[in-house]
Amino acid sequence: MGILKELDTYESLVRHREFELAYKKFLSILQETSVHRSKKDEVFSNLDDQSLIYVYCRFVSATFQLFLDEGFLLTENGFRSISYFGRNFATILAMTPYKNADHVIRHLIGQSEADEEQKENVNIYSYRKMLFLWSVHSDVQLPFADFMRDHQSIVKYTLINALTLTCYVDHDIHQRREALLDMMADGEIELELDDYCLAFVGPAWMYTTYASTVKKHDAKNVINKAYRKWILSKGVNEPALPAKRKIVEKPTLVIMMEQMDLKHAMFRCFGESFHALKKKFNVVGMGVEGRIHENVHNAFHKVVCFPDNVREMKKCVGIILKQKPDMILYSSLGMQNAVIPLATLRLAPIQMMVLGHPAPSRMPEMDYVIMDDGLIRDGTCFTEKIIWLKSGEYVFRDPGDTASLHENTKKLRGENPGLVKVAIPSFAMKISDPFISLLEKISDKCKLAIEFNFFPYLTDMSCRLFEESIKKRLPNTVIHQPKTYRNYMATLGVCDIHFGQFPFNNGNGNIDSVKMGMPMVVLESDTTEGSVDALMLRYMGAPEDSIAKDMGDYLNKAIKMIEDVEYRLKIQEQMENLDITKTYFNTDKHMGIVDAVENTYLYHDDIQRSDQHVIKFDEFIPSLALDKVVNE
């Protein structure tokens, strides 16, 4: 009954035109909602589907009435405060029969349904209302380049919200995001950050990689430039580095982490590697308070945290510099608002990253990226110099023994021979219109019934919207909410086939499906983020039939895997025989990352003088004449 009482109050305030109180109530309700799994929704999470739509409709209807009242004057500060929750409101609105606020927007700008020409000048208050109500769900087209030029201080919030939704499976919504990223990449949009938008611009930086446009990485240039300008405006000064480095016996390596926990994907990928680096470096793990769990501290010599507050960047920089780093290694970029701007600064003589998020930083301050040789592509989009690493020299950490669980789930596979269960174990942001379009074609062409099982790692409102959006296109779909690892693996394991999504692949999801002996179909593309699946499967020894060369090949391979049961079982037997412990969980094997980081430290100056973009040390080092200065 809590939200119903809140709605009664809100509607009464709107009706009686108590504008300030109505605004505060609107904001307070939005603040308790959530579209991100890290925060529980305190408003709608306990409602059944019928009650939910009823409440959503009342909430948005009262909001429309408030925004259409000319007496409600939305100030710039008021706009900023609610814009932080713009994604939340857009998600709520998309779950109602309205879907978007276009009819209200048209009234605000003097435009009719039949005639898209604007009929009147728009005052600044109506302009702010329109910007808040607009989202990529809207059919009303905004001249973003003009708006950003004339009113960037507020339009940037609308832009950031448009790029950071959790669901782009609808064709039109996907295309609108693509168009915005193309505009950024082409230099049509400049961006200037402030303390308000810093709290949610980080996802915009990261989510660009999940788009399909070939220009998507260029869009980061706009955000990077804005990040650097903002952080320098806070009185942060980059340290004066010595003209000539001194090579020390055990240099200090700061590993910058956005999130680390035994159960988190980043530690599954790099925890063992970081621990191995302790042999050659004084390894300091650094990150935001509350994001680095104690259960990973033994991977480092010590762990130092800085405040979880983007407004304290000067203090954060001071804490980093106090460690006197010889090198900084970023385990990922994009998952934490405070870490991304730090990466735009030169805080150590050598700065490098691993592909926790397999995409270029596009930051001049990032010298290197350590990359598996199977991910190095011709015409690479990486501005960093690439440090070559032999395939398989990363060691993944197994998050849990599922052998007995696998034996049980394998028996349940194929219980209904007329239904094929397809698993897509992927975060929702990696699922977009091109992939769903291919699944539609597969479904249409197959005679056997298909049940698509998505594991989008979403909760509450976002999960409901994702489910509704998917089921419009793929009705026979099951959406699974987050589970414990064993429960997730039990659910995954009864599926018949794993389909890999694109254009952004899925490292940990691949390992989970291989652990459960599941036949797979993945797409190999010519990008780094789109070649992860093929690299991993080849290294594990999976059948080449699992890897599609293009969309047509994916379609044919998927249909054959579904329709030809004997063939599918043959592939399943081959997947069952893969020794993933030997290939990915073997902590006794050589970890090439240690040599890669050490050699980068030793030969940094020579590498920088070289015109080589990809550095393979067994070929590069013999040609160097290094004058080592060991600091006793």
N, C-alpha and C positions, 0 to 999 in steps of 0.2 A: 504493500500500500504506500510505501515511501514516495515513489515517483508520481503516483496519482495525486498525492497531496501537494507535491511540488508543482505539478502541472496546474492544479486548481489555482494555486497562488500566482503562478506565472501568467495564466490566462486572465485572471482578474486584474493584475497590474497592467497588462496590455490593454484590456477593455477600458479601464479607467484612465488610461494614458499617463500612468505613473512611469514615465520613460526611464528615469535613472534607476528606479528600483527594478523595473522590468529588465533592463539591461544587466543589472547585477545578478538577477535570478537566472537569466539566460546563460551568463558566463559561469555561474556556479554549477549549473547542471552540466554544461559542457566539460568543465574541469574534472568532473567525476566520471566521465566516459573515457573509454580507451580504445584505440585501434592497434595497440602494440602489445605483444604477449608479455612484456616485462611489467606491465601495470594492469591490475585487475579492474575491470569495469565495475563501478559501484552503483550504476543506475539501472541498466537493462539486463544484466547477466542472469537474473533469476526469473525472467519472464518466459512463458511459453511462446510459441510462434505467433499464435493469434493475438495474445495480449501485447506482444512486442510491436506488431504492425499498428495496432490501435494506438499505443502510446507514441510511437514514432510519428504517426499522422497528426496527433494532437500537438505534439511539440513543434513540428515544422509549420503547421498551420498558424499557430500563435506567433511564431517567428516571422512568417510572411506578413501577418497583420501588423506586427511591430515595425518591420522594415518598410512597409508601404505607407505608414503614417508620416506625413511631412513634418509633424511636430517632433519626431524622434531624430535628433541631430547626432549622428555618429562622429565623434571626434577622432583625431588621428591616433591618440593614445588608446582610445576605446577600440578602434579598429585593430591596432597591434595586439591588444590583449586577447581578443576573440580569434584573431587570425592564427595564433599558435594552435588553436583547435579547429582550424578550417577543414583539415582532413577528416576529423571526427564528424563534423556536421555534414560534409559531403557524403560520408559513408551512411549516416542515418538517413539522409534524404534519398539516397539511391535505393534504400530498402523500402521506401514508400511507393505508392502508385504514381506520385509526382515524378520520381526519378531524378529530376533536376529542378532548378528554380527559374527556368527560362521565362515563364510567364510573368514572374515578379520582376526579373531583370528588364524585360521589355517595357513594363510600365514605368520603371525607374528611369529609363533612358528615352521614353517617349516613342517607343517602337511597337507596331502592331504585329500580330501573327502573320497577316497577309502581306504587309509591307515592311521590309527590313530596314528601310531608310529611317534614320533618326529624325524625329520631328521637332525636338526642342533642345535648348542648351541644358546641360546637366550640371547641377550645382555640386560642390565638392562633397556634400553629405550623401547625396544619392549615389555619387561616384564611388564612395567608399563602401556603401551598402552593396552596390552591384559587384564590386571586386570581391567582397567576402562571399557572396552567394554564388559566384561563378566557379565552376570546376571543370575538369576535363570530361565530366558527364554532360556538360552543357552543349547544346547545338548552336547557341548564340556565339558568333565568332568575334573575338576581340583583337584589335590591332596591337598585339603585344609589343612590337618594336617601338611603335609610337608612344604607347602608354609608358613603357620603361624609360623612354627618353624624357617624357614630360613630367611623370609622377613616380619616379623610381622608388622613392622613400616608402610608398605603400604598395605599389604593384608587385614588388619583389616577393611579398608574402604570398600573393596569389600564384606567382610562378613556382615558388618552392613547393607549395601545397600540391600543385598540379603534377609535379615530378616525383612525389613521395607517397602516392597512394599504395595500397597493398594488392590491388587487383586491376590488371590491364588485359584481361582475357577478352573483353568486348572489342570488336574490330575498330569501331570509331574512337573509343577511348585510347586504344593503343596508338592509332594514327595521330591523334592530337598530341600525345606525348612525343612521338617521333618528330612532329613538326616543330615543337618547342625546342627540342634538342638540336635540330638542324639550324634553327635561327641562332641559337647560342654559338654553335660551331662556326657559323658563317660570320660571326662578329656583329650581328644585328642587335644583340642585347648585351649591355654592360650591367654589372652587378656591384652594388656597394653594400656591405654588410653592416649591421649594427648589433648591439647587445641583445636585442629582442629576438632577431631571427637566427642568431648563432645557435640557439637551442634546438633548431630543427633543420638547419641547412645541411648538416652532415649526411643524412640519408639521401639528399638530392645528389651529393657527390658520389655516393656509393651506387645508387640505383641507376645511374646513367649506363653502367655496364650491362644491365639486364635488358636494355633496349635493343632494337634490331638495326637501326640506322647505322650505316658505315661511318658516319661522322660523330658517333656518340662520344668517343674519347676526346675529341676536340672540344666538346662542350665543357670538359673539366678545366680547360684553360681559363675560362671566364670565372669559375668558382675559385680556382687557385689564386688568381690575381687578386680577387676580392678578399680571400682569406689573408694573404700576405699583407695587403694594405691595411686591413683591420688590425691584425696583431701588432704591426709596427706602430699603429696609432695609439696603442696602449702603453707606449713608453718602453717597449721591449727593444733591446739592442742586441744585435748579433755580436758574439765575441770576436775579438781580433785574434786570428789564428796565426801561429808562427809561420814564417816564410818557408822554413825547412823543417820537415818532420824528423823526430828522433824515434828510431825503431827500438822499442823496449821489449824485454824478454816475455812478459805476460801482459799485454795491453788490456786496457779496460774497455769492455764491450757492453754498451747499454742496449738491452733489448726492450724496445718500446712495444708495449702490449695494450691493445684496446679492451680485450677481455680474455681471461684465462681461468679455466676451471677444468678439473679432470674430465667432466662430461661434455665440455664445450668443443666444437669442431676445431678451433685453433690449436687446442692442446692435443687433440687426437692427431692432428697433422704434424705438429712441430715440437711437442713436448720432449720427445726423445732426442731430437737434434739439439735443442737448447741445452739439455743436460750434457750432451757430448761436447759441446763447445767449452765447457768448464775446464777441459784438459789443457786448452791452449790460451784461454782468456780469463781475465777476472770479469765474470759475467754478472751484471747488475740488471735485474728485472725491474722495469718501471711501468707504471700505469696509473690509472685513476683510482682513487680510494673507493673500495667497495666492489671493484671489478676484477681484482686479482685475488682469487681464493687461496686460503692457506694451504690447501691440498696440493698446490703446484709449486710452493716455495722452494722445495728441494731441488728443482731444476735449475736454480740460480745460486750464486754465492750469497747474494742478498737481494732483498726486494725493497724498493723505495717507491712510495706512492705520493701523488700530488693531488690537490683538491679537485673535487668533481664540480668545478665551477668555471665556465668559459670566461667569466669576467676577471679571473685571477691568473691570466696567462703570464704576466710578468713574474709572479711568484713561481709558477710552474717551470718557467725557463730557468730561474735561479736554482731550483732544486736539481734540474738536469745538469746544469753546468757545474754544480758542486761536486758531481761525480767525476769530473774531468775526463769525459769520454774520449778515447782514441777513435772509436767507431760507434755509430748508432745503427742498429738493425731494427727495422720496423717489421713486426710479425704480420701485420695486416694494416690496411688503411681503409676507412670508411665506416667503421662500426662505433666510433666514439667521437663526439663533437669536439672534445678538447685536443685530441691527438692529431687530427687532420691539419689544423692551422700550424701546429708545432712542426710538422713535416715540411712546411714551406720556408722554414728558417735554417740557416747554416749554423748548427750547434756543435758540430764535430768535424774534424778534418775529412772524415770519410762517412758517408751516409748511404745506406743500402736497404733493400727490402727483400723479403721472400713473398711468394705469391699466396699469402693467406686469403687474399682477395685477388684472383688472377686477372689483373688489369694494370695498365700503366698508371703511374702517378701523374705524369705530365708536369712534374715539378723540377725546375732546373737544379734545385738543391739536392735532389735524389741522384746520387752518382751511379748506383748499380742496382740491378735486380738479379737475384740468383734464380736460374731457370733450368728446369729439366730439358734435356736436349730434344725430347719429343714434343715440346711446346714451342720451340723456336721456329718461327715461320718466316718465309721470304716476305720482304716488304713489311717487316715488323713495325707495329705502331708504337713500340717502346722508345722513348727518348733517352731512357737510362741505358748505360752500357750493360750488356748481358753477360753475366758470369755463368759459363756453361757448367752444367751438372749432369753426370751420367744418369740415365733412367734407373730408378729403383734405389737411389742412394738416400732418399728420405725413408725414415722408419716411422710408420704410423703406430699409434698406441691403440691396442684393442680395448674398446670401452666395456667389454664384458664377454664372458664365455657363453656362447649360445649353442654349443654342439648338441646337447641333449634336447634343447628346445627345437633345434632344426630337425632332429629325427622325428619329433612329434608332428611338427607342422607339415613336413614332407608327405606324411601319410594322408593328410587332409586335402592335399592338392588334387584337383580334378575330381572331387566328389560328385560334382554335377558336370557330366561330360558335355552338356549342351551350353555351358557357360564358361567363358574364359575370363579369369580375373587378371587385370593388368594393373601393375603398381607403378605409381609415379611418386617416389619418395623425395620430394623437393620443396624447398621454401617457396611460398606463393609468389614472391617477387620475381622468381625465375620462370614463372609460367605466364606466357603472353599469347596474343592472338595467333601468330604464325604456327605455334605448336598445337594449339587447340584446333586450328583449321586442318592440320594434318590428321589429328585424331578423328575429326569428323569424317574425313575421306576414308580412313581405315574402317571406321564403324559402318559406313555406308556400303563398302565393298565386301565386307565379311558376311558370310552366311551364319556363322556361329554368333550367338549373343555375347556381348562383351560388357563386363562391369569394370569401369575405370575407378581405381582406388587412389585418391590423392592424399598425401600427407603434407599439408601446406604449412604446418607449424604456426597456426593462427589460433586465436581465441576470440570468443564473444562476437562483437559486431563484425569485425573483419572476416571471421570465419563464416559467418552467416551470409555476408555479401558475396564472398568467394564461392560459396556453395550455390547460391542463387544464380550467379553469373555463369558458372560452369554448367549447371543443369539446364539452362536455356539452350545450350548447344549440345551437351552430352547428357541426355536425361538419365541414362543408366549409370549413375556415378555415386560413389560413396566418398564422403569427405571425413577424414579422421582428425580429431583434435589431438593435441600433444599428449603423449603417454610416457610412462617410464620406459627406459631403453628396452627392457625385456618384453614389456607388453607391446611396444611398437614393433619389435622384431617378430613377436608371435603373430601379429596381424599381417606384417609384411610377408612372413614366410609361407602363408597359405595362398598367396597370389601365384599365378602361373608364369607370368612374364613381367620383366622390368622394361619400361620404355623410358629412355633418357630424354630429358627436355633440352631444348635449344632456344636461343643461341648461346645461353650460358649453361655450362655443364655442371656436374655434381659429383665431387670427389668422395665425400663420406657416404652419400647414398649408394654409390657404386659398390663400395666395400661392404655395406650392410647387405645388399642384394646378393653379392658373391658369397658372403658368409652363409646365406640361406640357400645356396646352390640354384639360383634362379636364372633361367635363360634371359638374355638381354638383347635389346636393340637400341643402339645409340647412333647419333649422327656425328661424323667427323667434319669439321669445317676448317677454314683457313685462318681462323683467329686463335689466339692463345686460349681465351676463355671457352672456345668451342671445340677444342681438341683434347681437353682433359680426359673425357670419357674414353676415347680411342686409345690414348696413351696408356691409361691404367689397365684397360682390358688386354691390350697387347702384352704389356709387361707381365701380367698375371698368367698369360698363356691361354686366354679365352679364344674360342673359335673365331676366325675372321668373319664368319657369317653374321656375327653380332654387330659388326661395324658397317654402317651405311655411308656411302660416299656423297650422296646428295638426297634431296627430298624424295625424288622418284624411287631411288634405291631403298630409302627408309620405308616408304609405302609398301613396296613389294616384299621386303624382308619381314615387315610386321605382319602382313597378311599371311605369308607362308607360315610364320611362327604360330599364328593363331589357328589357321585352318588345317595345317598338316600336323596332326597330333603325334604321329610316329616320329616325324622330323624334330618336333619340339622336345620330345622325350630324349631323343639322341643328343640334342644340344644340352639339355638339362644334365644328362649323365656326364658330359664333358665339363660342365660348370661345377658339378659336384666334386670332380677330381682335381680341381685347382687347389694348390697349396698356398693359401693366402698368408698363412703363418710364416712360411719361408720367404715369400716375396715382399710382404709389407709389414709384418710384425716381428721380424727377426732382429733383435737388438744386438746380436753378436756380429752382424755383418758390417762392412766398412761404411761409414757415414761420410760421404763426400762433402757434405756441407762444411765440415770442420776444415778440410783442406781448402775449400773454396773461400771461406771467410779469411783464413790465415794468409793465403796467397794474395788475396785482394788487399789486405793490410800491408803486406811486405812490398808489393809491386804497384801500389796505387799510383805513384807519380809517373812511372813508365806507362802504365795503362792509359792515364789521362793524356799523355803526349802522343799516344798511338792513335791512328785513324781507324783501328779495328773496332767494330761495334759489338761483335761477339768474341768473348775472351775464353779461349780453351787453353788452360794453363800448361798442359803437357806439350803444346805447340808454341806457346807464347813465351814461357819463361826462359828457355835456352837462348833466346835472342836478346835478352836483357843484360845490361851491365848495371847492377845495382850497387850503390855505395852505401852499405849498411852502417849506421851509427848506433851502436848498442849503448843505451844509457844504463850504466851500472848504478 
